[in-house]
Amino acid sequence: MRSLRTSPLLWSGMLAGVAMVLGFIAYSTSPESMSRVDAFYRTLQLFVLDSGPQPGGTPWELEVARFLAPVAIGSAAVAATAAFLRDQYQRLLITLLARDHVVVVGLSSSAGYIAEALRAQGHSVVVVEADRAHPRLPGLRASGARTVVGDGRQGVTLERARVERASHVIVTTGNDAVSLDVADRVRSIRAEQGRGHTIVHVAIDDAALWLEVGRLTFGRNPSGTSVECFNREDRAASRIVDVAMDRAGGRPTGIRVEGGGSLRERVVAHLERRAVLAGVKLELDDPDATVAVVGGSADGGADSSVARAIALARLDPRLHVVAAVTGDTADTLLDLLGDLADRVTIVPTTASSLADDFLQASAIELMARAKHDDYLEQERAQGHTVAHNPSLVGWTELPESLRVSNRRFAASVAETLSMVGATLVPLHDGEAPTALGISGPTLDALSIREHDRWAADLRADGWTYGAGAKDPIARTHPLLVSWDELDEPEREKDRDAIRAIPSMLARVGYAVQLPSGDDAELP
């Protein structure tokens, strides 16, 4: 029924069908004894207002048909004209207003929720979808999202969405090969016309492909474009581990994982990552664990996970159980459990539940926040305060221009590492290096490159040199000078940023693999 409410063309087609049936019946049973071919031909003439007189009077079927036929044609013409004008209006609005917006290409199962969540958060959103009749489009338009109907693999379609001016492009076509094609086309357009920095988030459903492609593309930043592949099951696992660690007092130890399946693999990978960062050894089968995670597949149902969680909570009164489910969160069932409800936590892993913090959970965003956290720690250790440095605030309080600067650093790390022949590899338990293993001229060369990149990005954004404290409002900064003009403490900050790259990469599942030898050297 929803299709009937949202598609005037479908109504027109139904009216035309009724007119054809009634007209054919009327003509084929007329006194003229027409053949079926003649009856069909005369019926078609109804749609051009040429029914002609009928010997012996006009039967009621023909009376109805010759009015329905032009109504069907007229309503279809009105619907087609309205759709054309709406597309032109949307295109005009995008051309005039779209700046630093988010482009969502393809309305897969999760994309509609992501677009709606972004609109609710105040982002300007442009949705690209090939299917003009997609049921999510009317609701997205009603929420304020702009829409472009067309194939995202076509450059003209992406240009209409103004991807060259977007801050984020989210590609979620539901087909991994198509999504990668779209991402490549976005990069090509931005290489020719791009302004500012854009992060392209590409949904890859195949876990093996995601792991490999993600490693190869992450942190590459040609022409101001960063590509970040994401996997919905991995995002769900990260959310589950966040909850489990909260229940475990912020420690990755003391958590055991029940069940099997691909989601379990991703949960274990995230726990290993947290253990590496905490410098502890992970024991997934610890009999003294106080938290258990249940859920074998992101596509599994709620009932089995909740039932297993309840059974575990009953067996061990010390245990808090985190159950990963899709669909219903089984709140009604939990309400009937009494005190057990305090020891069972449901974590929904549906597409809608992962949409709210989509951008905040991206790898580049996590690394950017890690860089800012390191900066806060270093500055406060030296006794600096907000009065001395207005940037010594939490991430959410940081001016957007400075958050962008941190994101750009995160997006450039792979290119920086490639200068010494280093590559990114998947992080495994205990394998993350504590330092890059570079020093002296090599470290300084990377630090100079980072300072120059940072200064060029700020100047491109309209910042200029200004003595005194940096001013995000006036966009003036005292460090917009050459490396040679920096004092040694400021140079050390750039060196510290390079040294901290391994720990930042570890937060998003990567380790640095350096060339063999005592020290890497610049090529």
Secondary structure, DSSP 8 states (H G I E B T S, - for coil): -HHHHH-HHHHHHHHHHHHHHHHHHHHHTSTT---HHHHHHHHHHGGGT-----TT---HHHHHHHHHHHHHHHHHHHHHHHHHHHHHHHHHHHHHH-SS-EEEE---TTHHHHHHHHHHTT--EEEEES-TT-TTHHHHHHTT-EEEES-TTSHHHHHHTTGGG-SEEEE--S-HHHHHHHHHHHHHHHHHH--S-EEEEEE--SHHHHHHHHHHHTT--GGGEEEEEE-HHHHHHHHHHHHHHHHTTT-STTEEE-S-SHHHHHHHHHHHHHHHHHT----TT-TT-SEEEE-S-TTS-HHHHHHHHHHHHHH-TT-EEEEEESS---HHHHHTSGGGGGGEEEEE-STTTTTTTTTTTSHHHHHHHHHHHHHHHHHHHTT--TTT-TT-S-GGGS-HHHHHHHHHHHHHHHHHHHTTT-EEEE--TT---SS----HHHHHHHHHHHHHHHHHHHHHTT-EE-SSS-BTTTTEETT-S-GGGS-HHHHHHHHHHHHTHHHHHHTTTEEEE--SSSS----
